[in-house]
Amino acid sequence: MTERERDVLQLIACGKSSKEIARHLNISVGGVNFHILNTMKKLDASTRAHAVARAIFKGLLVDTLDIETA
């Protein structure tokens, strides 16, 4: 998983929408969705929430409390 894919997934875990993630990372909503789909494929996940759960299970996400105020 790329650093950008991890960033996007981390923000999803914090409850951010694609639009909010795009604004935060200064990329397009299409770019966010591209990263989400790539992450879902790599984690064999069927939804965004499933991807977050699988990433947490695999130890790929850091503590979400550090990012919630982002």
Residue frames as qw, qx, qy, qz and C-alpha x, y, z in Angstrom:
[[0.000, 0.890, 0.457, 0.000, 0.00, 0.00, 0.00],
 [0.406, 0.492, -0.030, 0.769, 1.34, 3.41, -0.93],
 [0.208, -0.180, -0.453, 0.848, 1.76, 6.25, 1.54],
 [0.304, -0.042, -0.152, -0.940, -1.06, 8.20, -0.14],
 [0.606, -0.253, -0.664, -0.357, -3.39, 5.19, -0.02],
 [0.481, -0.285, -0.679, 0.477, -2.60, 4.85, 3.69],
 [0.006, -0.068, -0.199, 0.978, -3.29, 8.57, 4.22],
 [0.479, -0.152, -0.384, -0.774, -6.67, 8.27, 2.51],
 [0.636, -0.271, -0.720, -0.058, -7.56, 5.13, 4.46],
 [0.332, -0.171, -0.567, 0.734, -6.54, 6.80, 7.72],
 [0.204, 0.021, 0.051, -0.977, -8.87, 9.72, 7.01],
 [0.599, -0.212, -0.580, -0.511, -11.70, 7.33, 6.12],
 [0.545, -0.239, -0.738, 0.318, -11.13, 5.67, 9.49],
 [0.113, -0.178, -0.378, 0.902, -11.64, 9.11, 11.07],
 [0.257, 0.630, 0.678, -0.278, -15.03, 9.38, 9.36],
 [0.061, 0.543, -0.219, -0.808, -14.07, 11.82, 6.60],
 [0.722, 0.574, 0.338, -0.186, -15.96, 11.87, 3.30],
 [0.720, 0.269, 0.320, 0.555, -14.22, 11.75, -0.06],
 [0.174, 0.872, 0.147, 0.433, -14.81, 15.49, -0.45],
 [0.475, -0.866, 0.154, -0.033, -13.30, 16.25, 2.97],
 [0.819, -0.242, 0.334, 0.398, -10.32, 13.99, 2.24],
 [0.577, 0.569, 0.267, 0.521, -9.78, 15.71, -1.11],
 [0.063, -0.947, 0.004, -0.315, -9.74, 19.12, 0.57],
 [0.673, -0.694, 0.241, 0.091, -7.42, 17.93, 3.34],
 [0.759, -0.159, 0.444, 0.449, -4.91, 16.32, 0.95],
 [0.166, 0.712, -0.220, -0.646, -5.33, 18.96, -1.77],
 [0.119, -0.064, 0.877, 0.461, -6.26, 16.40, -4.44],
 [0.497, -0.058, -0.357, -0.789, -9.42, 15.84, -6.49],
 [0.750, -0.099, 0.423, -0.499, -12.35, 13.76, -5.29],
 [0.887, 0.373, -0.219, -0.159, -11.64, 11.48, -8.26],
 [0.374, 0.548, -0.679, 0.315, -8.09, 11.05, -6.99],
 [0.427, -0.321, 0.640, -0.553, -9.39, 10.14, -3.54],
 [0.884, 0.118, 0.202, -0.405, -11.76, 7.58, -5.00],
 [0.713, 0.514, -0.476, 0.017, -8.96, 6.15, -7.14],
 [0.095, 0.469, -0.764, 0.433, -6.84, 5.62, -4.02],
 [0.646, -0.143, 0.493, -0.565, -9.79, 4.11, -2.16],
 [0.914, 0.279, -0.076, -0.286, -10.48, 1.61, -4.94],
 [0.545, 0.522, -0.628, 0.193, -6.81, 0.62, -5.13],
 [0.188, -0.386, 0.721, -0.544, -6.73, 0.13, -1.37],
 [0.802, 0.005, 0.298, -0.519, -9.91, -1.94, -1.43],
 [0.851, 0.390, -0.335, -0.110, -8.42, -4.19, -4.11],
 [0.341, 0.513, -0.701, 0.360, -5.16, -4.63, -2.22],
 [0.282, -0.233, 0.711, -0.600, -6.99, -5.48, 1.01],
 [0.227, -0.200, -0.909, -0.286, -9.62, -7.62, -0.74],
 [0.104, 0.350, 0.589, -0.721, -12.34, -5.45, 0.79],
 [0.158, 0.540, 0.746, 0.356, -15.83, -4.88, -0.57],
 [0.099, -0.928, -0.299, -0.197, -16.52, -1.50, 1.08],
 [0.164, 0.732, -0.329, 0.573, -14.62, 1.45, 2.53],
 [0.623, -0.592, 0.313, -0.404, -15.47, 0.31, 6.05],
 [0.996, -0.027, 0.060, 0.064, -14.32, -3.22, 5.26],
 [0.638, 0.554, -0.237, 0.479, -11.00, -1.83, 3.98],
 [0.177, -0.721, 0.375, -0.554, -10.51, 0.12, 7.21],
 [0.855, -0.386, 0.234, -0.254, -11.32, -2.96, 9.31],
 [0.954, 0.190, -0.039, 0.229, -8.89, -5.14, 7.34],
 [0.395, 0.673, -0.303, 0.546, -6.16, -2.48, 7.57],
 [0.452, -0.663, 0.367, -0.472, -6.59, -2.22, 11.34],
 [0.970, -0.169, 0.147, -0.091, -6.53, -6.00, 11.65],
 [0.853, 0.341, -0.073, 0.388, -3.29, -6.12, 9.64],
 [0.551, -0.612, -0.063, 0.564, -1.74, -3.30, 11.68],
 [0.489, 0.376, 0.333, 0.713, -1.51, -0.94, 8.70],
 [0.084, -0.818, -0.212, -0.529, -3.17, 2.08, 10.34],
 [0.279, 0.152, -0.526, 0.789, -1.79, 4.27, 13.11],
 [0.075, -0.487, -0.687, 0.534, -3.85, 5.56, 16.03],
 [0.127, 0.648, 0.531, 0.532, -6.76, 7.52, 14.55],
 [0.319, -0.842, -0.333, 0.281, -6.86, 9.90, 17.52],
 [0.439, -0.394, 0.203, 0.782, -3.80, 11.71, 16.15],
 [0.153, 0.152, 0.571, 0.792, -5.61, 12.61, 12.92],
 [0.004, -0.668, -0.742, 0.051, -9.17, 13.35, 14.09],
 [0.069, -0.806, -0.185, 0.559, -8.51, 17.06, 14.38],
 [0.338, -0.153, 0.537, 0.758, -7.03, 17.21, 10.88]]
